């Protein structure tokens, strides 16, 4: 029987990443993405998944917690995955930021490949996000430094190299980062304008 | 001198104030701690991170340690409540249409009249009442079941208590997913401000002195690091005492308003701390004594009788053995550590660690380590008295 997996993820790119990861892990999965958390309960009931994956940092997690606690006798009982037995896998999942809810009685050998694939994708995604953030920050810093150089060149008739050398010397003398000195200069010039 | 780092998780609510103040006003630093606060997105994530040692301490819903020790929800890791962080602080709101239907029936103009307001609500609700709470195991849910259950509503036929993350509460109300909510401030007031709800009661109209959040840690950690636990309790207790001074409300509100804490306007926070509740989108305001309390009336003392009350309510709902539940609950509230940590500071300590819950209609002097202290009022809306020795 194909394992039915619901992925709760509002970020479309991220949802696709997870779906891809699960497809790579095997073809025994039927994956549905829930991108809108309004009416979540109803949608989950309609899908009736064996396993639900959700970002640990998603506030909607608490709704799943309720479903895990109060599923009635007519519904299939749901257990939180991070509850018993496999401590290593649980920790790896929490470290990666993924939480999983499974239907009671689902065999561990069926859960593990799904979790492994999800963990790998979550890790990949957060690495990509970190890289993107770092690139953005570096670009923003360079922009500020360029602006500060321009201000110095105009105000003191310096060349670009001289302007940069002045920024660097000031930063070293004051034990600050070049970017911080540049930002202070840019702010000051905006105030004086 | 290097300070001991304590990673503590919290959710963005007014009642995380003792932790924020312990850090920002230097009480933690004075105790040699670097109290690092981490804002979490959900109660389940906070609970799991605490259990799996990603966090050392947590701003936790008071019934959660009790529930975990009873095997309800989450991992089977023993979590203890070192002290109570806050008492009260929730509000109950209804949709605009339900409020209108209640007015048509002549609802009492008194936000503390839980019984008559509740009866009007039940009469005005035409079908199953769907009420949003932040978490299935919470004082919010307990208060609702106690109040509406006591007035004759049976769950789940007449009453459906549903989990809705607080940031979605106003939206869920606007979209007709819920008819009412019970939620911690500032979320109730924000729903009123958004024009989608009216507040009909503060939580304290149901139980005048309900322990709302506790300072939770792993039992294994407190056994291994009692000195750090004591330092943490002292810092948080001092923060609570500082918060009890009305002169500090403006500063406290400004600190809490910061983007990395609550990220809402300071005026709103200050209003809650001052016990002023805006109940209608039109701006009608009510004064509520102890809308949220951080210190007075021995608010921070972890009464084992409070734990037993929660355990016996949970046991009844989940069909568990009450005596076992009461024993587990007693073990996870730690007045023993509270006494050891705060006695030497000159904190006034009650003579007993259990009491009747709901017996005090007015503030009442009782025997304490310093001679006499004032407890209560702590009555339930229906006048029932809970005896932890004979839980019913």
Interface residues (C-beta under 8 A of the other chain):
Chain A: X37 X38 X39 X41 X56 X57 X58 X59 X60 X61 X62 X63 X64 X65 X66 X68 X69 X70 X80 X82 X83 X84 X90 X91 X94 X99
Chain B: X41 X42 X43 X44 X45 X48 X49 X52 X54 X72 X73 X74 X75 X76 X134 X135 X136 X137 X162 X163 X164 X165 X167 X168 X171 X172 X175 X177
